[in-house]
Amino acid sequence: MTAIVKRGITEDYWSLMSEDRKFGWELFTRSLAIVAAWFVVKTDITAIDCVIAAFAGFTPLFIIRSQRSFRRYSKNVRKRLLGVIVLLGGTGAAVLGLLYFGIALLSSVAQTYATEVAPFRHRADPLMANIMFALLLFTAPVAGVKTWRSLRMSELVFDLPKRSLKRLVLQRKYVADTFVTFAHFELSAQVAGFAYASTCAQIIKVYLSVFVPK
């Protein structure tokens, strides 16, 4: 018995479009991507920017292309496409979540240092300042782990993005059967990619300003 494969989110509408309209849409979205790329924030470090671009570019690309002709692909290709989408999207979301958490932790450590440790640096005897600094170095990771666990960050950073992507690309309850919903889906995927790239780059630039001073 042949299993029934659900249609892709944009598959029905894409199949109804003429080749002229498909060409026009591809030209429009490619032009939009080229223009948007000029405004995406970059870290000015080629290796990092390439990694960010890979996550930000390939994830929307796979999502958009897979949903246009999902039923036309073989079973193996469908499985691989879905696996790549979940892997790229989940990993990208996890990286962003870890970067945000790291910024929050660094900010907390810096504030604690300024209020609890720095005042002792002005004293003649540096012993107390060194003790306080050592305590800060010891307690900061412990506090970070406790906060991570109490906020259930593992579920938010690692599990939730993957579950959401699986729900989107596997269950496919959302169907784009008009031009408005079709354009909304594809443009939203692209905008999310550009927003992700800019956000990651901005956060990484903060890390670079702290650990790699000019």
Buried (B, 14 or more C-beta within 10 A) or exposed (E): EEEEEEBBBBBBBBEEBEEEEEEEBEEEBEEBBEEBBEEBBBBEBEEBBEBBBEBBBBBBBBBBBBBBBBEEBEEEEBEBBBEBBBBBBBBBBBBBBBBBBBBEBBEBBEEBBEEEBEEBEEEEEEEEBEEBBEEBEEEBEEBBEEBBEEEEBEEBBBEBBBEBBBEBBEEBEEBBBEEEBBBEBBBEBBEBBBEBBBBBBEBBBBBBEEEEEE
